């Protein structure tokens, strides 16, 4: 089965949710919430935004096989992985803010660029309501509809 952009976003988003929930459970069990910023970014930029992108691709973007959706996916997930890794290292005390600033700034820019690319794709697509794409088809059963 060929992996679609919307399915890739959905799978990645659910993986981020599992990681974020795991981190939250760990913080609660350890009674150490120093990674709360990492936890929030993992769930918001990772899980929530990825699932929103999956829904947008599924319902409103007709060109799911072009290069732009895949580039947007790559930029978003590279940005999220770098961002979460950088935040984890920062709040774990392994590296200073100065050492991680290029990674954190660059990852934030990647996530922003991915968001702007999504905005451009939605504007380019115009108005394509989901209801028009998924109307039930008549099978000509000879019932009251065909009279």
C-alpha positions as CSV (number, residue, x, y, z in Angstrom):
1,X,0.0,0.0,0.0
2,X,1.3,3.4,-1.0
3,X,1.8,5.8,1.9
4,X,-0.2,9.1,1.3
5,X,0.8,12.4,2.8
6,X,-2.3,12.6,5.0
7,X,-1.6,9.1,6.4
8,X,2.1,9.9,7.0
9,X,1.1,13.0,8.9
10,X,-1.5,11.0,10.9
11,X,1.0,8.2,11.8
12,X,3.7,10.7,12.8
13,X,1.2,12.7,14.8
14,X,0.0,9.6,16.7
15,X,3.6,8.7,17.4
16,X,4.3,12.2,18.8
17,X,1.2,11.8,21.0
18,X,2.5,8.5,22.4
19,X,5.9,10.0,23.1
20,X,4.3,13.1,24.7
21,X,2.1,11.1,26.9
22,X,4.9,8.8,27.8
23,X,7.0,11.9,28.8
24,X,4.1,13.2,30.8
25,X,3.6,10.0,32.7
26,X,7.3,9.8,33.4
27,X,7.3,13.4,34.7
28,X,4.4,12.7,37.0
29,X,5.9,9.4,38.3
30,X,9.2,11.1,39.0
31,X,7.6,14.2,40.3
32,X,10.0,16.1,38.2
33,X,8.4,18.5,35.7
34,X,11.5,20.1,34.3
35,X,10.6,18.8,30.8
36,X,7.2,20.4,30.7
37,X,8.2,22.7,27.8
38,X,9.4,19.7,25.8
39,X,6.2,17.9,26.6
40,X,4.1,20.8,25.4
41,X,6.0,21.2,22.2
42,X,5.8,17.5,21.5
43,X,2.1,17.5,21.9
44,X,1.3,20.8,20.2
45,X,3.8,21.1,17.3
46,X,4.1,17.3,17.0
47,X,0.8,15.7,17.6
48,X,-1.8,18.4,17.2
49,X,-0.3,20.2,14.2
50,X,0.4,16.9,12.4
51,X,-3.1,15.6,12.9
52,X,-4.5,19.0,11.6
53,X,-2.3,18.7,8.6
54,X,-3.6,15.2,8.0
55,X,-7.2,16.4,8.1
56,X,-6.5,19.3,5.8
57,X,-4.8,17.1,3.3
58,X,-7.6,14.5,3.4
59,X,-10.5,16.9,3.2
60,X,-9.3,20.0,1.3
61,X,-6.2,19.4,-0.8
62,X,-6.9,17.6,-4.1
63,X,-3.2,17.4,-5.2
64,X,-1.9,14.8,-2.7
65,X,0.8,13.4,-5.0
66,X,2.8,16.5,-5.9
67,X,6.2,17.3,-4.6
68,X,5.0,20.3,-2.5
69,X,3.0,18.2,0.1
70,X,5.9,15.9,0.6
71,X,8.3,18.8,1.0
72,X,5.9,20.4,3.5
73,X,5.7,17.1,5.4
74,X,9.5,16.7,5.5
75,X,10.1,20.3,6.7
76,X,7.5,20.0,9.4
77,X,8.7,16.7,10.8
78,X,12.4,17.6,10.6
79,X,11.6,20.8,12.5
80,X,9.6,19.0,15.2
81,X,12.2,16.3,15.7
82,X,15.0,18.9,16.0
83,X,12.9,21.2,18.2
84,X,11.9,18.5,20.6
85,X,15.4,17.1,20.8
86,X,16.9,20.5,21.3
87,X,14.4,21.3,24.1
88,X,15.0,18.0,25.8
89,X,18.7,18.5,25.8
90,X,18.3,22.1,27.0
91,X,16.0,21.3,29.9
92,X,17.9,18.2,30.8
93,X,20.9,20.5,31.5
94,X,23.2,18.7,29.0
95,X,23.8,21.9,26.9
96,X,23.5,25.6,27.4
97,X,21.0,27.8,25.6
98,X,23.8,29.3,23.6
99,X,24.9,25.9,22.4
100,X,21.4,24.9,21.3
101,X,20.2,28.3,20.0
102,X,21.1,27.4,16.3
103,X,19.1,24.1,16.5
104,X,16.2,25.7,18.3
105,X,16.0,28.7,16.0
106,X,16.5,26.6,12.9
107,X,13.8,24.1,13.9
108,X,11.3,26.8,14.7
109,X,11.9,28.3,11.3
110,X,11.4,24.9,9.7
111,X,8.0,24.4,11.5
112,X,7.0,28.0,10.5
113,X,8.0,27.4,6.8
114,X,5.9,24.2,6.8
115,X,3.0,26.1,8.2
116,X,3.3,28.8,5.5
117,X,3.6,26.1,2.8
118,X,0.3,24.5,4.1
119,X,-1.3,27.9,4.0
120,X,-0.1,28.4,0.4
121,X,-1.4,24.9,-0.6
122,X,-4.8,25.6,1.0
123,X,-5.1,29.0,-0.8
124,X,-4.0,27.5,-4.1
125,X,-6.6,24.7,-3.8
126,X,-9.4,27.1,-3.6
127,X,-12.8,25.9,-2.2
128,X,-13.2,22.2,-2.4
129,X,-15.8,21.2,0.3
130,X,-15.4,17.7,1.6
131,X,-19.1,17.1,1.1
132,X,-18.8,17.5,-2.7
133,X,-15.9,15.0,-2.9
134,X,-17.7,12.2,-0.9
135,X,-21.3,12.3,-2.1
136,X,-22.9,8.8,-2.1
137,X,-23.5,7.3,-5.5
138,X,-26.8,6.0,-6.6
139,X,-26.8,2.3,-7.5
140,X,-30.1,2.3,-9.4
141,X,-31.9,-0.2,-7.1
142,X,-35.3,0.7,-8.7
143,X,-36.6,2.1,-5.5
144,X,-38.6,5.3,-5.0
145,X,-35.7,7.5,-6.0
146,X,-35.8,6.2,-9.6
147,X,-39.5,6.9,-10.1
